[in-house]
Amino acid sequence: MGCSSCVNKITQAIHAHDPEAIVKIALDSGKVKVESEDPAHVLCNIITNLGYRIQD
């Protein structure tokens, strides 16, 4: 992930499921931090369905 378009895409997708979620994305490292009522596996599925990989 290397651009603000990627950040917007992920943020919008997560907010579609949880409008109150707090999404923080570091472009340099590609790390995504989400504070949400949704379970982690739901958030991971949202991100992978957009074509991004999840690493532990």
Secondary structure by P-SEA (a helix, b strand, c coil): cccaaaaaaaaaaaaaacccbbbbbbccccbbbbbccccaaaaaaaaaaacccccc
